[in-house]
Amino acid sequence: MSGTRHLAIVAGEASGDTHGAALMRSLRGEDPGIRFTGKGGPKMAAIATESGGTLDNWIAEAGVLGLWDVLRHYGYFKRKFEALLEELAANPPEAVILVDYPGFNVRLAKAIRKRRIPTRVIYYISPQVWAWNRRRIPEMARALDLMICIFPFEKAIYETSGLPTVFAGHPMAEELRPVPPSDRDETLFGLFPGSREREVRRIFPAMAGAAALIRKSRPEIRFEAAAATPHHAEIIHSMGREAGVEITVTTGTARNLMGRAAAGLVCSGTATLEAGCLGLPYALVYRVATLTYEVGIRLIRVKYLGMVNILGNRPVVREFIQHDATPAALADEGLRLLNSREARERLSSELASVTSILGGEPGNPASLRAARAVLECLAKPSSKAQ
């Protein structure tokens, strides 16, 4: 049965699908009459169907990585963008909720205003424009009715531009708790090469090479890699064989491995914050296409790549990026952690301290606080939606 209130929601990556689905569930819990449309992944699509709406599951195509991939898929994104804009104009929802995915969603917010589509525009999970292009913040303030952020320092950044902003807390902060070093397997080293195939292909050879070097120094150390999909697991197995090191590969169990391993290497992205919340002593690893890297280093305006380091405003975990992400350098850092219980305990303690500011509250999850912020926004008049 169709609901009485229509909201559109747009996400373009697997993490956005997870956060978007949690928000949708919380919104339905507060108001069961809400019907959802938009774009997202399988989790969001299932909830939309339950609500009496339909949602385009485009995650597999939309989750591209890097400038070159975006350029190669430009025609696809242009068609999807124009089609969605026409849908919103033909049947305006009460609000459009944009979940992360700034390359698409920030442009969509501005296009909605330019077309004068009568709807509110709400952003959930602030795009990290504060890291690479703060000049976009005033543009976003003109297009958005509300920003809902998940990192505490973002609130002041957006409010300075006049954009109403709510800090809802980070979903991971209530889901994950630090695992103490004493509960970890001192002979287990975790490898986390990312959730996208391109990340795996660029990053895992260096991780596997590091594992081979660590094994020479510490033959008793076992290696386990977390794969996002069975296909990724096959790629990881193959790369491990090429490096001449035995690596156990599991699928869909990254958090479990983060809670068991003594230390690890983690691809930059959401996984580094997961590892931080779980207290895993780790080093950050990242490699991208040369063009993407050369453009990125000219745009990034923060000192660190990893969110744990950004939150702490110091190098809590060591970062190995692009040409620095060599097997030898990664092996040295891995052995530093494996050979020193004191180093592991100190890093775990620092991680717990930094992630504690993310606002986890049992019984009051971030998605619920975000949902209530959305409904409060809808209860107020909006000059921008005219």
Kinemage of the C-alpha trace (Angstrom):
@kinemage 1
@onewidth
@group {chain A} dominant
@subgroup {mainchain}
@vectorlist {calphas} color= white
{ca met a 1} P 0.000 0.000 0.000
{ca ser a 2} L 1.423 3.380 -0.964
{ca gly a 3} L 2.274 5.793 1.780
{ca thr a 4} L 0.846 9.271 2.123
{ca arg a 5} L 4.204 11.075 2.255
{ca his a 6} L 6.665 10.902 -0.628
{ca leu a 7} L 10.423 11.261 -0.081
{ca ala a 8} L 13.128 10.690 -2.681
{ca ile a 9} L 16.558 9.466 -1.585
{ca val a 10} L 19.743 9.135 -3.646
{ca ala a 11} L 22.923 7.182 -2.833
{ca gly a 12} L 25.605 5.924 -5.196
{ca glu a 13} L 27.955 3.632 -3.256
{ca ala a 14} L 27.730 0.554 -1.037
{ca ser a 15} L 28.362 2.543 2.152
{ca gly a 16} L 25.684 5.041 1.101
{ca asp a 17} L 23.266 2.167 0.554
{ca thr a 18} L 23.877 0.998 4.126
{ca his a 19} L 23.493 4.461 5.652
{ca gly a 20} L 20.551 5.324 3.420
{ca ala a 21} L 18.727 2.117 4.341
{ca ala a 22} L 19.244 2.781 8.061
{ca leu a 23} L 17.826 6.290 7.650
{ca met a 24} L 14.866 4.966 5.661
{ca arg a 25} L 14.069 2.407 8.371
{ca ser a 26} L 14.218 5.082 11.053
{ca leu a 27} L 12.015 7.426 9.015
{ca arg a 28} L 9.459 4.669 8.537
{ca gly a 29} L 9.619 3.945 12.247
{ca glu a 30} L 8.747 7.578 12.977
{ca asp a 31} L 6.183 7.825 10.166
{ca pro a 32} L 5.008 4.524 8.614
{ca gly a 33} L 3.184 6.474 5.890
{ca ile a 34} L 6.381 7.490 4.089
{ca arg a 35} L 6.855 6.207 0.529
{ca phe a 36} L 10.357 6.226 -0.964
{ca thr a 37} L 11.642 6.604 -4.517
{ca gly a 38} L 15.098 7.464 -5.873
{ca lys a 39} L 18.378 5.660 -6.465
{ca gly a 40} L 20.541 3.476 -4.267
{ca gly a 41} L 21.488 -0.118 -3.657
{ca pro a 42} L 19.753 -3.399 -2.767
{ca lys a 43} L 19.154 -2.501 0.891
{ca met a 44} L 17.496 0.789 0.020
{ca ala a 45} L 15.526 -0.780 -2.848
{ca ala a 46} L 14.027 -3.413 -0.518
{ca ile a 47} L 12.799 -0.791 1.949
{ca ala a 48} L 11.423 1.360 -0.864
{ca thr a 49} L 9.415 -1.608 -2.125
{ca glu a 50} L 8.037 -2.212 1.373
{ca ser a 51} L 6.969 1.442 1.487
{ca gly a 52} L 4.993 1.172 -1.755
{ca gly a 53} L 7.624 2.982 -3.821
{ca thr a 54} L 10.298 1.952 -6.309
{ca leu a 55} L 14.005 2.714 -6.141
{ca asp a 56} L 16.578 2.223 -8.912
{ca asn a 57} L 19.300 -0.174 -7.721
{ca trp a 58} L 22.278 1.282 -9.587
{ca ile a 59} L 25.109 0.747 -7.089
{ca ala a 60} L 27.066 -1.704 -9.264
{ca glu a 61} L 27.347 0.865 -12.073
{ca ala a 62} L 27.450 4.037 -9.956
{ca gly a 63} L 30.228 3.039 -7.549
{ca val a 64} L 33.135 4.106 -9.766
{ca leu a 65} L 36.525 5.057 -8.359
{ca gly a 66} L 38.687 7.971 -9.411
{ca leu a 67} L 38.653 10.686 -12.030
{ca trp a 68} L 39.443 8.404 -14.959
{ca asp a 69} L 36.537 6.050 -14.215
{ca val a 70} L 34.139 8.986 -13.925
{ca leu a 71} L 35.264 10.334 -17.305
{ca arg a 72} L 34.874 6.927 -18.942
{ca his a 73} L 31.304 6.637 -17.623
{ca tyr a 74} L 30.325 10.245 -18.279
{ca gly a 75} L 27.554 9.378 -20.740
{ca tyr a 76} L 25.967 6.922 -18.327
{ca phe a 77} L 25.930 9.421 -15.461
{ca lys a 78} L 24.590 12.203 -17.670
{ca arg a 79} L 21.639 10.045 -18.774
{ca lys a 80} L 20.874 8.977 -15.206
{ca phe a 81} L 21.152 12.563 -13.970
{ca glu a 82} L 18.785 13.985 -16.573
{ca ala a 83} L 16.272 11.165 -16.133
{ca leu a 84} L 16.204 11.608 -12.358
{ca leu a 85} L 15.789 15.356 -12.681
{ca glu a 86} L 12.807 14.830 -14.998
{ca glu a 87} L 11.262 12.371 -12.526
{ca leu a 88} L 11.604 14.852 -9.683
{ca ala a 89} L 10.116 17.657 -11.756
{ca ala a 90} L 7.180 15.518 -12.907
{ca asn a 91} L 6.377 14.209 -9.431
{ca pro a 92} L 8.036 16.437 -6.809
{ca pro a 93} L 8.600 14.667 -3.488
{ca glu a 94} L 8.250 16.484 -0.198
{ca ala a 95} L 12.024 16.260 0.114
{ca val a 96} L 15.029 14.862 -1.724
{ca ile a 97} L 17.548 13.302 0.656
{ca leu a 98} L 21.055 13.080 -0.780
{ca val a 99} L 23.346 10.496 0.842
{ca asp a 100} L 27.080 11.283 0.443
{ca tyr a 101} L 28.195 10.714 -3.224
{ca pro a 102} L 29.083 14.384 -3.826
{ca gly a 103} L 30.130 14.227 -7.489
{ca phe a 104} L 26.546 13.414 -8.437
{ca asn a 105} L 24.512 14.678 -5.495
{ca val a 106} L 25.915 18.197 -5.109
{ca arg a 107} L 25.246 18.811 -8.795
{ca leu a 108} L 21.762 17.376 -8.379
{ca ala a 109} L 20.999 19.728 -5.488
{ca lys a 110} L 21.996 22.754 -7.575
{ca ala a 111} L 20.037 21.499 -10.592
{ca ile a 112} L 16.905 21.053 -8.474
{ca arg a 113} L 17.117 24.691 -7.425
{ca lys a 114} L 17.872 25.873 -10.941
{ca arg a 115} L 14.803 24.031 -12.233
{ca arg a 116} L 12.758 25.464 -9.345
{ca ile a 117} L 11.432 22.045 -8.422
{ca pro a 118} L 9.238 22.582 -5.339
{ca thr a 119} L 10.942 20.282 -2.854
{ca arg a 120} L 13.261 20.488 0.102
{ca val a 121} L 16.821 19.267 -0.383
{ca ile a 122} L 18.515 17.588 2.576
{ca tyr a 123} L 22.035 16.210 2.634
{ca tyr a 124} L 22.857 13.256 4.911
{ca ile a 125} L 26.506 12.414 5.511
{ca ser a 126} L 28.312 15.547 4.534
{ca pro a 127} L 30.429 15.327 1.398
{ca gln a 128} L 34.010 16.007 2.391
{ca val a 129} L 34.257 19.247 0.428
{ca trp a 130} L 36.043 20.730 3.443
{ca ala a 131} L 38.962 18.507 2.425
{ca trp a 132} L 39.265 19.455 -1.228
{ca asn a 133} L 37.104 22.445 -2.192
{ca arg a 134} L 35.690 24.649 0.552
{ca arg a 135} L 34.536 27.138 -2.056
{ca arg a 136} L 31.651 24.781 -2.757
{ca ile a 137} L 30.245 25.196 0.747
{ca pro a 138} L 28.486 28.559 0.051
{ca glu a 139} L 27.031 27.017 -3.129
{ca met a 140} L 25.685 24.126 -1.072
{ca ala a 141} L 24.256 26.533 1.492
{ca arg a 142} L 22.222 28.187 -1.267
{ca ala a 143} L 20.915 24.842 -2.539
{ca leu a 144} L 20.233 22.917 0.682
{ca asp a 145} L 17.612 23.221 3.375
{ca leu a 146} L 19.555 21.094 5.858
{ca met a 147} L 22.917 19.378 6.244
{ca ile a 148} L 23.095 16.327 8.510
{ca cys a 149} L 26.716 15.492 9.290
{ca ile a 150} L 28.349 12.539 11.032
{ca phe a 151} L 31.589 14.168 12.170
{ca pro a 152} L 31.427 16.788 14.942
{ca phe a 153} L 33.864 19.310 13.416
{ca glu a 154} L 31.706 19.610 10.273
{ca lys a 155} L 28.839 21.405 12.038
{ca ala a 156} L 30.726 24.659 12.572
{ca ile a 157} L 32.137 24.578 9.027
{ca tyr a 158} L 28.692 24.499 7.428
{ca glu a 159} L 26.933 26.777 9.889
{ca thr a 160} L 29.484 29.492 9.135
{ca ser a 161} L 28.020 29.599 5.619
{ca gly a 162} L 24.488 29.997 6.969
{ca leu a 163} L 23.447 26.420 6.247
{ca pro a 164} L 21.332 24.820 9.024
{ca thr a 165} L 23.348 21.819 10.198
{ca val a 166} L 22.751 18.941 12.602
{ca phe a 167} L 25.429 16.608 13.966
{ca ala a 168} L 23.672 13.241 14.182
{ca gly a 169} L 26.678 11.172 15.225
{ca his a 170} L 28.437 8.463 13.258
{ca pro a 171} L 26.580 5.144 12.843
{ca met a 172} L 29.755 3.164 13.520
{ca ala a 173} L 30.197 4.727 16.934
{ca glu a 174} L 27.147 2.916 18.288
{ca glu a 175} L 27.661 -0.274 16.291
{ca leu a 176} L 31.296 -0.971 17.166
{ca arg a 177} L 33.261 -1.128 20.382
{ca pro a 178} L 37.046 -1.468 20.796
{ca val a 179} L 38.413 -4.996 21.143
{ca pro a 180} L 41.313 -4.953 23.625
{ca pro a 181} L 44.723 -6.279 22.518
{ca ser a 182} L 44.470 -9.058 25.110
{ca asp a 183} L 41.506 -10.545 23.183
{ca arg a 184} L 43.373 -10.578 19.860
{ca asp a 185} L 45.354 -13.363 18.195
{ca glu a 186} L 49.004 -12.287 18.355
{ca thr a 187} L 49.884 -14.485 15.370
{ca leu a 188} L 47.152 -13.128 13.053
{ca phe a 189} L 47.717 -10.209 10.663
{ca gly a 190} L 44.752 -8.756 8.763
{ca leu a 191} L 44.747 -7.427 5.204
{ca phe a 192} L 41.910 -5.145 4.070
{ca pro a 193} L 42.353 -4.128 0.401
{ca gly a 194} L 39.059 -2.282 -0.101
{ca ser a 195} L 35.561 -2.945 -1.416
{ca arg a 196} L 36.108 -2.068 -5.098
{ca glu a 197} L 37.843 -4.290 -7.624
{ca arg a 198} L 40.114 -1.462 -8.806
{ca glu a 199} L 41.259 -0.858 -5.246
{ca val a 200} L 42.001 -4.530 -4.774
{ca arg a 201} L 44.019 -4.737 -7.988
{ca arg a 202} L 46.059 -1.628 -7.172
{ca ile a 203} L 46.571 -2.142 -3.458
{ca phe a 204} L 46.672 -5.857 -2.714
{ca pro a 205} L 49.928 -6.672 -4.586
{ca ala a 206} L 51.776 -4.392 -2.148
{ca met a 207} L 49.941 -5.945 0.798
{ca ala a 208} L 50.749 -9.463 -0.392
{ca gly a 209} L 54.376 -8.475 -0.938
{ca ala a 210} L 54.502 -7.109 2.600
{ca ala a 211} L 53.019 -10.356 3.917
{ca ala a 212} L 55.761 -12.346 2.190
{ca leu a 213} L 58.444 -10.174 3.802
{ca ile a 214} L 56.816 -10.376 7.230
{ca arg a 215} L 56.646 -14.166 6.928
{ca lys a 216} L 60.415 -14.316 6.346
{ca ser a 217} L 61.009 -12.493 9.625
{ca arg a 218} L 58.146 -14.059 11.571
{ca pro a 219} L 57.301 -17.495 10.073
{ca glu a 220} L 54.596 -18.133 12.658
{ca ile a 221} L 52.474 -15.167 11.548
{ca arg a 222} L 49.264 -16.102 9.694
{ca phe a 223} L 47.622 -13.801 7.166
{ca glu a 224} L 43.938 -13.356 6.515
{ca ala a 225} L 42.431 -11.014 3.925
{ca ala a 226} L 38.894 -9.633 3.903
{ca ala a 227} L 37.218 -9.735 0.468
{ca ala a 228} L 34.045 -7.817 -0.299
{ca thr a 229} L 32.774 -10.379 -2.833
{ca pro a 230} L 33.601 -13.931 -3.982
{ca his a 231} L 35.036 -12.432 -7.186
{ca his a 232} L 37.365 -10.231 -5.148
{ca ala a 233} L 38.347 -13.314 -3.125
{ca glu a 234} L 39.490 -15.058 -6.317
{ca ile a 235} L 41.612 -12.046 -7.269
{ca ile a 236} L 43.159 -11.910 -3.793
{ca his a 237} L 43.921 -15.648 -3.827
{ca ser a 238} L 45.661 -15.258 -7.184
{ca met a 239} L 47.761 -12.303 -6.019
{ca gly a 240} L 48.733 -14.140 -2.859
{ca arg a 241} L 49.979 -17.084 -4.912
{ca glu a 242} L 51.964 -14.727 -7.143
{ca ala a 243} L 53.619 -13.254 -4.044
{ca gly a 244} L 54.434 -16.737 -2.779
{ca val a 245} L 52.615 -16.388 0.526
{ca glu a 246} L 49.705 -18.340 1.982
{ca ile a 247} L 46.773 -16.022 2.721
{ca thr a 248} L 43.386 -17.143 4.025
{ca val a 249} L 40.622 -15.177 2.331
{ca thr a 250} L 37.187 -14.654 3.832
{ca thr a 251} L 34.226 -12.867 2.250
{ca gly a 252} L 31.966 -10.365 3.976
{ca thr a 253} L 33.629 -10.742 7.387
{ca ala a 254} L 35.898 -7.687 7.542
{ca arg a 255} L 34.656 -6.497 10.924
{ca asn a 256} L 35.077 -9.952 12.414
{ca leu a 257} L 38.678 -10.043 11.210
{ca met a 258} L 39.287 -6.528 12.537
{ca gly a 259} L 38.245 -7.806 15.950
{ca arg a 260} L 40.533 -10.845 15.865
{ca ala a 261} L 43.770 -9.684 14.240
{ca ala a 262} L 46.723 -8.405 16.250
{ca ala a 263} L 47.408 -5.734 13.605
{ca gly a 264} L 46.717 -5.039 9.951
{ca leu a 265} L 46.953 -3.009 6.762
{ca val a 266} L 43.770 -1.181 5.742
{ca cys a 267} L 42.809 0.493 2.478
{ca ser a 268} L 41.875 4.156 2.891
{ca gly a 269} L 38.130 4.710 3.177
{ca thr a 270} L 35.322 3.665 5.472
{ca ala a 271} L 37.261 0.579 6.571
{ca thr a 272} L 39.891 2.710 8.298
{ca leu a 273} L 37.243 4.211 10.569
{ca glu a 274} L 35.766 0.754 11.210
{ca ala a 275} L 39.212 -0.471 12.199
{ca gly a 276} L 39.634 2.574 14.426
{ca cys a 277} L 36.323 2.017 16.222
{ca leu a 278} L 37.264 -1.627 16.808
{ca gly a 279} L 40.696 -0.643 18.106
{ca leu a 280} L 42.698 -2.553 15.500
{ca pro a 281} L 46.330 -1.394 15.366
{ca tyr a 282} L 46.809 -0.714 11.670
{ca ala a 283} L 48.483 1.307 8.937
{ca leu a 284} L 46.556 3.065 6.160
{ca val a 285} L 47.365 2.108 2.561
{ca tyr a 286} L 46.189 3.774 -0.628
{ca arg a 287} L 47.103 3.713 -4.311
{ca val a 288} L 45.110 5.071 -7.255
{ca ala a 289} L 45.658 5.709 -10.960
{ca thr a 290} L 48.479 8.153 -11.616
{ca leu a 291} L 46.164 10.771 -13.138
{ca thr a 292} L 43.802 10.609 -10.166
{ca tyr a 293} L 46.711 10.948 -7.755
{ca glu a 294} L 48.281 13.900 -9.567
{ca val a 295} L 44.958 15.748 -9.617
{ca gly a 296} L 44.187 14.803 -6.026
{ca ile a 297} L 47.399 16.098 -4.479
{ca arg a 298} L 46.672 19.488 -6.015
{ca leu a 299} L 43.138 19.620 -4.598
{ca ile a 300} L 43.326 18.088 -1.129
{ca arg a 301} L 43.400 20.718 1.595
{ca val a 302} L 43.815 18.522 4.692
{ca lys a 303} L 47.017 17.201 6.210
{ca tyr a 304} L 45.882 13.576 6.406
{ca leu a 305} L 43.941 11.107 4.279
{ca gly a 306} L 42.611 8.874 7.048
{ca met a 307} L 39.587 10.045 9.023
{ca val a 308} L 41.094 8.868 12.309
{ca asn a 309} L 44.047 11.191 11.705
{ca ile a 310} L 41.747 14.029 10.616
{ca leu a 311} L 39.670 13.637 13.777
{ca gly a 312} L 42.776 13.544 15.956
{ca asn a 313} L 44.547 16.266 13.938
{ca arg a 314} L 47.723 14.202 14.230
{ca pro a 315} L 49.185 11.029 12.669
{ca val a 316} L 47.464 8.516 14.956
{ca val a 317} L 48.009 5.794 12.337
{ca arg a 318} L 50.760 5.838 9.756
{ca glu a 319} L 49.724 6.530 6.166
{ca phe a 320} L 51.372 4.887 3.140
{ca ile a 321} L 50.079 6.582 0.005
{ca gln a 322} L 50.868 5.951 -3.673
{ca his a 323} L 54.652 5.583 -4.167
{ca asp a 324} L 55.214 5.185 -0.415
{ca ala a 325} L 52.979 2.100 -0.340
{ca thr a 326} L 55.770 -0.377 -1.110
{ca pro a 327} L 55.939 -3.954 0.189
{ca ala a 328} L 59.096 -3.138 2.156
{ca ala a 329} L 57.616 -0.065 3.860
{ca leu a 330} L 54.371 -1.882 4.697
{ca ala a 331} L 56.294 -4.879 6.034
{ca asp a 332} L 58.418 -2.644 8.273
{ca glu a 333} L 55.321 -1.067 9.791
{ca gly a 334} L 53.590 -4.424 10.137
{ca leu a 335} L 56.585 -5.853 11.971
{ca arg a 336} L 56.809 -2.765 14.195
{ca leu a 337} L 53.298 -3.496 15.429
{ca leu a 338} L 53.634 -7.275 15.555
{ca asn a 339} L 56.916 -7.140 17.470
{ca ser a 340} L 55.747 -4.696 20.145
{ca arg a 341} L 52.736 -5.357 22.338
{ca glu a 342} L 53.323 -1.927 23.865
{ca ala a 343} L 53.055 -0.266 20.418
{ca arg a 344} L 49.817 -2.122 19.705
{ca glu a 345} L 48.273 -1.239 23.073
{ca arg a 346} L 49.289 2.402 22.722
{ca leu a 347} L 47.769 2.659 19.254
{ca ser a 348} L 44.556 0.904 20.335
{ca ser a 349} L 44.213 3.358 23.206
{ca glu a 350} L 44.717 6.331 20.877
{ca leu a 351} L 42.127 4.978 18.470
{ca ala a 352} L 39.582 4.588 21.264
{ca ser a 353} L 40.192 8.149 22.406
{ca val a 354} L 39.793 9.637 18.931
{ca thr a 355} L 36.681 7.683 17.943
{ca ser a 356} L 34.938 8.377 21.266
{ca ile a 357} L 33.994 11.871 20.011
{ca leu a 358} L 31.737 10.450 17.309
{ca gly a 359} L 28.701 10.511 19.545
{ca gly a 360} L 27.471 6.936 19.790
{ca glu a 361} L 24.462 6.636 22.075
{ca pro a 362} L 22.862 3.244 22.864
{ca gly a 363} L 19.138 3.383 22.119
{ca asn a 364} L 19.477 6.621 20.171
{ca pro a 365} L 21.243 5.663 16.948
{ca ala a 366} L 22.568 8.172 14.447
{ca ser a 367} L 19.983 7.112 11.878
{ca leu a 368} L 17.164 7.918 14.299
{ca arg a 369} L 18.615 11.326 15.153
{ca ala a 370} L 19.011 11.977 11.434
{ca ala a 371} L 15.444 10.868 10.742
{ca arg a 372} L 14.071 13.206 13.389
{ca ala a 373} L 16.134 16.052 11.945
{ca val a 374} L 14.595 15.346 8.527
{ca leu a 375} L 11.053 15.384 9.918
{ca glu a 376} L 11.709 18.578 11.869
{ca cys a 377} L 12.956 20.188 8.664
{ca leu a 378} L 9.805 19.109 6.830
{ca ala a 379} L 7.668 20.691 9.547
{ca lys a 380} L 9.174 24.121 8.877
{ca pro a 381} L 8.455 26.401 5.908
{ca ser a 382} L 11.150 26.556 3.237
{ca ser a 383} L 11.726 29.592 1.038
{ca lys a 384} L 14.125 27.536 -1.099
{ca ala a 385} L 11.446 25.011 -2.041
{ca gln a 386} L 9.303 27.669 -3.722
